[in-house]
Amino acid sequence: MSKNNEVNRKKNKNKIDQKKRKAQNAEAERKARLKQIHQDFKAKEADDKP
């Protein structure tokens, strides 16, 4: 295999890995945000009950 193909493959792999990492981080942030909203809602409901 030519050197150029190996370099291109490594570059593309890095780009794909970065996209995957970015997607995973976004998903983790979304889940954390939803969890926080859920906890806030539960706390508010508990405060509203007499």
Legacy VTK file of the C-alpha trace (Angstrom):
# vtk DataFile Version 3.0
C-alpha trace
ASCII
DATASET POLYDATA
POINTS 50 float
0.000 0.000 0.000
1.316 3.433 -0.834
2.302 5.828 1.899
-0.252 8.362 0.735
-3.137 5.924 1.193
-2.013 5.152 4.733
-1.811 8.848 5.596
-5.257 9.493 4.116
-6.713 6.535 5.990
-5.295 7.822 9.288
-6.649 11.332 8.612
-10.097 9.994 7.778
-10.089 7.719 10.813
-9.216 10.668 13.045
-12.044 12.742 11.563
-14.528 9.902 12.049
-13.318 9.326 15.615
-13.714 13.033 16.398
-17.265 13.016 15.029
-18.110 9.947 17.120
-16.638 11.543 20.241
-18.558 14.754 19.590
-21.819 12.818 19.189
-21.194 10.815 22.359
-20.423 13.979 24.332
-23.575 15.661 23.037
-25.651 12.631 24.019
-24.110 12.573 27.502
-24.832 16.288 27.954
-28.410 15.799 26.782
-28.966 12.951 29.235
-27.447 14.972 32.077
-29.671 17.939 31.230
-32.785 15.744 31.159
-31.820 14.165 34.463
-31.392 17.620 36.028
-34.757 18.787 34.673
-36.407 15.652 36.065
-34.850 16.198 39.506
-35.892 19.860 39.508
-39.436 18.886 38.579
-39.602 16.297 41.371
-38.301 18.835 43.875
-40.824 21.424 42.741
-43.671 18.890 42.991
-42.580 17.944 46.511
-42.537 21.617 47.524
-46.007 22.236 46.058
-47.665 19.461 48.059
-49.121 20.701 51.344
LINES 1 51
50 0 1 2 3 4 5 6 7 8 9 10 11 12 13 14 15 16 17 18 19 20 21 22 23 24 25 26 27 28 29 30 31 32 33 34 35 36 37 38 39 40 41 42 43 44 45 46 47 48 49
